[in-house]
Amino acid sequence: MAKWGMVIDLDKCTGCQACTTACAMENSRLPGENWQDVLFYSEGRFPNVSIKWFPRPCMHCEHPSCVSACPTRATYKEAEGGFVLIDWNKCIGCKACMVACPYGVRFYTDERPVVAPDIRGVFPGKDGRSWSPPYRGPQDDPSHGVGIQPNGVVSKCTFCYHKVSKAPKGVADLDEHDPATKEFTPACVRMCPPKARYFGDLDNPASTVNKLIADKRGTRLLDHTGNKPQVYYLSGGAAAAVPSSRETNKA
Amino acid sequence: MNSATTSRGGTGGFLAGIVGLVITGAFVVWQLAAQGHAAFNTTSLGLMWGLPIVTYDFLLMSSAGLGIVAALGTVFGLPAFRPLARRAVWLALALLVGAGAALFFELGSPLRALWAIPLNFQVASPLFWKVIGVVVYAICLILLASGWVAKGADAKPSSGVSVVALVAAVFVIFTGSLLFATLSMRPFWFSGEVPVMFLVESVLAGLAFALLFTHLAGTPDEATRAAVSGPLPRLVALLIAIQLAFVLGRMVVGLAANLDGMQVWQTIVASPAFWIQIAFLAVALWLTSSPGMRASGSMQVAALLLLLIALFLGKYEFVIGGQLVPLFKGSWAHGLIQYSPSTTEWALLAMAGFLAYAVYAFGAARFRLGGAA
């Protein structure tokens, strides 16, 4: 049984946001409601200021606080693969999971648009969905939170469940350079120009993600919360870095 | 108590409550129908739980506090609580209805919640247990209201139902606090003292509501007059002192802590609402602890009003304050989130209040809510 995880090498990340764009296209996201986001911020004060950035998907935690906050099992941890997903048929829109998520990866679609103007007015939703994008992927699986988000529910990154869950059994890595696994690789990983992202089975000792975590001392975000993310970061201290405190400034 | 006088006052109050409910409810429904939850100032990149959740939590916790006040006389034989018990039962029911209305308009899919919560058995979630507790508590209140309050002066409360109501009320308060208290990523909430703080706040709010509406009902009998001018205000004063200790203690710890996220306290302490809360609590403490002031009904009404406003401000500060750190939300790493309620959110607060008041006034017009149990 695989436990899918991601490694993001911050020394390679250029902050280009191709991952954000690829995710938005793949998952029909509303503008600004980025399941995969890159946070930009500055540290220090003039003249010693540096611009930094930080790519942030859902961490698909081993012990997700969002799952134990949800009163209806709408948010759940899939045993096969270790995905943290949302069943839109059970979600009541209480937003407890959003409050309980340490990483800010969840979106509730009924509220004010994150980016103006509200594109939902231009492409109004049908059949209870939040909008009708001019392009939409063919996948539609509400019980796994895949497709266009309905009204009144919360959504989040699925690790591209609709692709990864169809990967061949026993494969250690999902790599865009491997023709056998390319189509099963998450959109953000596949589209990353500097190859800063790796995706594989954390339970497979031979996987590239495990080797990178071991060789480059992969770290997890906010590990003290006990959530135990399945996304690891590698950093040798280059430009992209984990925001250190509230003292950081909006860039 | 003059039942005829009470009936006329209750009928007038009921009509006033209904008029307010219709006006504010129509505005809320219109705004939500036109804009959906975009009518609230909550956003995916900002605050998740705004004034509607503050309203819901305040009314629900106050209702649970009233349930405790109503049951103490029967369960533990405390005579001072008995003159307030009938009114406390009906007020608890009224506030529970108001809380439910606020939540109904806040949830994305409220009708789905009716089956999705009880049927999916998410036993790891405090909210699941909270809902179970609220259902049991509501059934107990309905049984007490129909089998005791509605049956006239000679009826006696069921001790069994009172015990279950008391346990359920405490259970609702504790499970209601757990979602906040267990979130380690939000240090403003993450604390072992939060469930106890919720218990003190809830009992204090319940007692304040029961005493306030007893004073407003007027012309109490001898036992009621003795209770509302003696032991109960003294208990209120004690609970206010404990509440002040919680608020000031948390403030000192919050200002002294260097943990990322506790900077929220600097924002809270810089806001006028925080100091209004402290001032109102201090004045209410003085008015309820001074023997001379306790003898004055109007001073007690003023003290209880100030106390309830302070408790609401405290609830607002707690629920909102815990969310002001955006964690990793949004394309940019912000400072703290800025939030102020929208007109629709204020209208929802008023609507829940009018609904609760209308339900209370209906009971005041129909039943004898005063007098010893």
Interface residues (C-beta under 8 A of the other chain):
Chain A: G32 E33 N34 D37 V38 L39 F40 Y41 F54 R56 S65 V67 S68 A69 C70 P71 T72 R73 A74 K90 C91 I92 G93 C94 K95 A96 M98 V99 A100 C101 P102 Y103 G104 V105 R106 F107 Y108 T109 D110 E111 R112 P113 V114 D118 N151 G152 V153 V154 L221 L222 H224 T225 G226 N227 P243 S245 R246 T248 N249 K250 A251
Chain B: G36 H37 A38 F40 N41 T42 T43 S44 L45 M48 W49 L107 G108 S109 P110 R112 A113 A116 I117 N120 F121 Q122 A124 S125 P126 L127 F128 K130 V131 L179 L183 S184 M185 R186 D260 G261 Q263 G322 Q323 V325 P326 L327 F328 K329 G330 S331 W332 A333 H334 G335 L336
